[in-house]
Amino acid sequence: MSDVIIEDPRMADLVAPDARLEKLWTGATWSEGPVWWEDGGVTWSDIPNNRMLRWHPEEGGTVFREPSRHTNGHTRDREGRLVSCEHSGRAVSRTEADGTVVTLVDRYQGKRLNSPNDVVVKSDGTIWFTDPPYGILSDYEGVKADSEIGACYVYRLDPETGELTVVADDFDRPNGLAFSVDESLLYISDTGRSEAPNGPPHIRVFEVEDGRRLRNGRIFAEVSPGASDGFRLDVHGHIFTSAHDGIQVFTPDGERLGRILVPEIVANCTFGGPEKNRLFITASTSLYAIDVLTSGLPGR
């Protein structure tokens, strides 16, 4: 059976029909938040085991950081520094060039954040992140606690001034997020279905106004089976999103073109390789990769 399902002929321009999925490493409990480094390595989270892992083609899989404060999603800022969402830290942190981990934000209006989940850095250096309660619902992916904020927001952080603002307040469980190629749009997934059968399983898209605010939100696409957790865009604006059956690929207009089948439930993905044309996939216990015919956005 092929690893690639073509539902629209345009899918074959993005992923070769005979492309093969490769398992690079296994041994995690729940893999999330992959980020690629120029040295060819990938770092990702094994949330329940409170550690970050690293895979490199010459070294295989190793432990990158333990304990990790139950990190989830990661990205890199425009200076190449690692920016991470911490469940048990209930914070967004940054790893400096010397390895020092600094907390960028852990409170909104004096109240502790829930458990920051996924993060993206805009070209102006501002940090946008989602804050559902998954890390405080139990001790499995963090530390069980009550929500001090009492809601699940999407935030914009200016790391220079420390200003934290709510940019979206009407999500059930905001999760993955990514900017469009020109940053005029922000895509945000809602994984409310993970806790309620009738919860939202969709990705919404918003217009970005003045680089600071969101407006005119609408449903971009519904993802099934499961829901969209984390996702990335290629240079043409296609969305490669996680789903329970693998990676699903959508056009900028929200049409599904096809799927990359993965034998485990997928949480997230990222583009890597010298040409950003290798898709790294975190799925349950494992890290996978597949070569594609497109390229991920630089610096994302």
Sequence and secondary structure as in RCSB ss.txt:
>XXXX:A:sequence
MSDVIIEDPRMADLVAPDARLEKLWTGATWSEGPVWWEDGGVTWSDIPNNRMLRWHPEEGGTVFREPSRHTNGHT
RDREGRLVSCEHSGRAVSRTEADGTVVTLVDRYQGKRLNSPNDVVVKSDGTIWFTDPPYGILSDYEGVKADSEIG
ACYVYRLDPETGELTVVADDFDRPNGLAFSVDESLLYISDTGRSEAPNGPPHIRVFEVEDGRRLRNGRIFAEVSP
GASDGFRLDVHGHIFTSAHDGIQVFTPDGERLGRILVPEIVANCTFGGPEKNRLFITASTSLYAIDVLTSGLPGR
>XXXX:A:secstr
  SEEESSGGGGGTS TT   EEEEE  SSEEEEEE TTS EEEEEGGGTEEEEEETTTEEEEEESS SSEEEEE
E TTS EEEEETTTTEEEEE TTS EEEEE EETTEE S    EEE TTS EEEE  SGGGSSSSSS     SS 
S  EEEE TTT  EEEEE   SSEEEEEE TTSSEEEEEE GGGT TTS  EEEEEEEETTTEEEEEEEEEE  S
S   SEEEBTT  EEEEETTEEEEE TTS EEEEEE SS EEEEEEESTTS EEEEEETTEEEEEE SS B TT 
